[in-house]
């Protein structure tokens, strides 16, 4: 069996850590060639000691200096250390890697993901913002450079597995499931007093802070609608969302004859990560087995628009097209970070996003610099709106 050389972009985040656990459990199958991280030098140092990558990249020059001091002169000489957006993009395209796991959180993952795609890598895509911001560009570049994109989001991995071997034209629609986050049973009146600590207590999944808040607002599901549109070439009207609190069914594909195939498993991101790493093969016993007799009941309902306006914003952004999804993503990032630092209320997140979108005139998204300009504009605009609320 050939050892697969792996690059992990965002190795200190929740997806990156889970991927490294899988790699560590199968040293005969995988070798880590590249690690990239933000500013968590302590954890990155431990990962470097364990996996001995060829290349490491961090968020900025100051973090690079800190890392070099921590690992010492001898270890620094044994690995190429890069920094900044350009350094992380170079690491993503490193020729000594066969597979690139794109797991950087937020808009920061776009340029490295594009770099890996343009290098012709097989990309395990866990950074949904890349497709939200520049899905048209990313998918076009993947075809041009023959880069295979394998989805790592649990819902899109589920769709990917369900439609494998079926004709694209036979898919009538897909249904993305959402747990509903910690507030699925709350009333709209209760939502105004939600604290960051409450919003971060996800009932089913263990994830990073930003994606956990996105799950609580259902913006994460909205992003996944946009992601499914680009990954599978589906029009908006063929992508539905259902609240499924048990998080056992991750997606459902309905075919033209009205039969459906659903993907079921316990909620554990190691499953879709391992599938992307080994596609088209599989690893034995990556996650716990499913005991449906113990679960007993699986329930579903449609999302309430008044409770989850962010989901509607995502559909609207995709319908308006162009740079609007990039603006949606940027405004959401700014609003979520403001909520986490205590600057705004939970219910003001959708307000900031909606106002930012209203003030944007969408432009064609065929050029990357146009998308990045829209991203920067939306961040400035969202910050201005936040100041008016304080």
N, C-alpha and C positions, 0 to 999 in steps of 0.2 A: 504494500500500500504506500503510495506517494504521500509524503508529509506536506500538508498545505501550509504555506507561509501566510501569516495573518497580520494585517494592520488594524489596530483598534483606535479609532478616532473618538476621543472622549472616554479614556480608559478608567478615569476615577469616578465617573458617574454610575448610576445604578445599572444601566445596560452594559457598560464597559466592564464593570466588576463581575456581573453575571457571566459575560462571555469569557472572561479570564478563568472563572471557576470551571467552565466546561473545558477550556483548553488545558488547564492544569490536570484535569481528570483523564485526559487522553493525550499524553505527550507523544505517543506513537503516531498520532494523526495530525497534530498541529504544532507549528512553531511560530512564536511571536516575533515578527520582524520590526514592527513599528508600534509605538505607543504615543498618543498625544493627549494632553490634558490642559486644563486651564491654569489654576494657581495652587492646586493641592499638591505641594511639593512633597510633603511627608508620605502620602500614599503612593505617589508616583515613584518615589525612591524605593519603596518596598516592592512595588511591581517590577521595577528595573532589576532589582537584586534577584527576584525570583525567575524572571523570564528572559533576561539578557537580550533585549532588542538591539537591532543594528542602528535604529534611528529613533530619537525622541524629540518631540516638539511641544513647546508650552506657549501660553498666551502672549507673553511679552518679554522684552529684554530683561527687565528686573527679575522676573521669575526664573529666567534662564540662569542669571547670575547666582540666584539663591540655590538653584538646583546644582550648579557646578560646585558651589561651596560645600553643599551637603554630601555629595557623592565623592568628593575628593579628586585630586589630579589624576590618579591612576585609573579610576573608573571612568572619568571624563574622556580619557584618551581611547577607551574601548568602544565608545558609542558616539555617533554623530548627534549633536544637540542643536536644535533649531528653535526659533521663536518667532512670534508674531503671526499675522494672517498669512504672509508669504511663506514662512517656515512650515506652518501646519499644512498649507497646500502642497508644498514640496514633499513633505512626509507622506501625504495621501497618495502621491503619484510614485512613491519609491518603487524602483524596478524589482527589488527583492521581495515584493509581496504579491501574492496571487489573489487574495481576497481582502477587501476593505470593509470593515464594519463602520458605518457612518453613524455615530451615536453622540455627536456633539449636540448640546441642547440649543434650540433657538436658531435665529438667523445666522449666527456665527458658523453654522454647519454648511451653509450654501456653497461658499467658495471651495472648501476642501472636498465636498462631495463632487462638485463639477470637475475638480482637478483629478480625482480618482476615475471618474467616468471618461474624461478626455485621455487618460492614460490606458484606457481599454480594460480596466479592472472589472472583476465581478464584485458588485457592491451590495452588501447587506444594508438596506436602508432603514435605519431607525430614526433618522432626522426628518420628520414629516415637514418641517418648515421649508426644506429645500424645494419640495414639490408645491407647497402652498405659494411660495414666493415666485418661483420660476419653473413651474412644472412643464410648460411648453418647451422652454430652452433645455431643461435637463433631459427630457425624453427624446428630444431631437438629437442632442449630443450623444445619448446612449446608442441610438441607431447608427449615427455617423461613425462612432468609434468602436462599435460592436461590443459595448459594455453591457453585461447583463445586470439588471437591477432586481434583486430579490427582496421583497418587503419583509421587514422585521416587526412592525407593529402587529400585535396579535390579530387584529381584525383583518388586516390586509394579507397577512400570512395565511389566515384561514381561507380567504377568498382564493388566493393563489393556489392553495392545495385543493380546494373544492372544484375549481375549473380546469385543473390539470387534466389533459387528455380530451377535453370537450372543445367543440368549435365555438369561437367567440360569438358568432351569430346566434347560437342557441341560448345565450344568457338573456333572460327576460328582465331581471333586476337582481340587485344584491341588497341585503339587509345587514347593516352594521349594528351591532348591539352595544349598549352603554350601560354600565352599572347604575348610573344616576348619581354616583359620588355620594358624599356624606349627607346631602340635603334633599335626597329624592322624596322624602316624606315631609319636608318642611313646607310651611305656607309662605307666600310672598312677603307677608308682614314680618315673619321671623327672620328673613334673609338679611335685613338691614343691620342687624346686630351681630352678624357672624364675625368671629375673630379669625385671624390667620391660623391660630392653633387648631380651631375647630375644622377649618377648611382643609387642613393638612392630614386629618384623620380619615384617610380613605378606607372604606369597609372591606375592600377586596384585594387591592393591588398595593405593592410596595414600590413607590416610584420617587423621582426627584421632586423638589418643591414646586417648580414651575408647572410641570405636567400634572401634578396633583391638583393644583388650583384650576388648571384648564379642564380637568375632569369634573371638578365641582361646578363649574359654570357651563359645562357641556361644550365649551369652545374646542376642546380636544376632539370631540366627535365631529364638530364642524370642519376642523382641519382634515379629519379623516375622510369626510365626504369629498373634499377637494382632492385629496391624495388618491382616492379610489377613481375619481374621474380621469386623472392623468395616468395612473398605473395600468388601468384596465380599459381605457378608451370608452368609458361609459358616459352617456349624457346625464344631466342632472336628474331628470325624471326617472331614471332607472336606479337611483341610489336612495334607499330609505334608512331610517334610524328607529330602533325600538329600545326602550328601557328594559333591561333584563338584570335585575338586582343580583342574581346568583353568579353571574359572570362565568357560566359554564359553556354556553354556546357563544362563540366569538364572532361568527358571521354565518349568514345563510345565503346560498345562491339559488335563485329560482330560475328554472329553465323554461324554454318556450312551450313545453308540454304541461307546464304548471307543477311539475315535480320539483322537489327541493333537496338540496344536499347541504347539511349543516356540519360545521366543524366544532367538536366538543373536546374540552380538556379542563383540568383544574386551572385556575388563574395563576400562571407562573410564566414569566417572560423567558425562562430558559428554554421552553419548548420552541417558540419561533426563532430564537437566536440559534439554537442547535440545528434547526432545519435549514436555515440560511447558510450556516457554516458547512453543512454536509450535502446540500442539495446536489443531485437528486436522491442521495442516500439518506439514512437516518441513523441516529445513535440510540442504543438500547437504554431504556430506563432513565431518561433525562429528567423527567418530572414524576410526581406521584400518579398512580393509577386513578382512574375515575370510578367512584363508587356511587352510581346513580341511585341504588336502593337506599343509600344513606341520605342522599340529598332529597329524594322524594318528589319535590315539586319544582318545576321551572316555570317562572311567570314572565309575562311580557305586557308592556303598555306603551302607548305613544307618548313622547315627551310633551309636557305642558309648555306652550309657548311663553306664557307669562312668567314662568319660573326660569326658563332657559332661553332668553332672547339671543344669546350668542350663537346658538345653532342656526337661527334664522339669518343672522348676519353673514354667516359663512355661505349659506345658499345664495344670498343676495350678492355677495362678493364674486362668487363663481359665475353667476348669471350675468353680472355687469362686465366681468372679464378684465383683460388687460392688467394694469397694475393694481387693481382694487384688492385682490387677495394679498398682495405684498403689504398694502396699507393696513388691511385687517390684521395681519400677523404682527406688524410693527406696533400698532396701537395697543394690541392685546399684551405684547411683551412689556411695554411701558406701564400699562395699567396694572398688570399682575405684580410687577416689581414694586409699584407704589403701594398696593394693598399689603404685600408682605412686609414692607417697612413701616406700615401703619399710617400712611399718608392719606389714604382714601378708604371708604367703606366698600364692602364686598359688592353691594348693589350698584356702586359707581363704576365698576369695571365695564359693564356693557354700555353705560352712558358715555364713557370716554371713547369707546370703540365706535359707537354709532355716530357721535359728533365728528370724529375724525374722518370717517367714511363719507359723511354728508358734505364735508368741505373739500373733498378730493375729486378732481376730474380725471377719470381713468385714461391712461395712455396705452398704446399698443405695447405688449410685453415681449417683443421679439429680440430686443437688445438688452444684455445684462446691465449695462450702465443705467438704462432707464429704470429698471427694476430697483437697482440699488439707490438711485436718486429718490424714487418714491418711498422706499424704506426710510431713508434719512429724513425726508420731509414729514412723514407720518410720525416719527419719533418726536421731532420738534413740536409738531402740532399737538400731539397727545400731552406732552409736558406742559404746554401753554394752557390746555384745558384743565389739567390737574391744578394748576396755580389758581384758576378761577374758582375752584371748589373749596380751597383751603381758607 
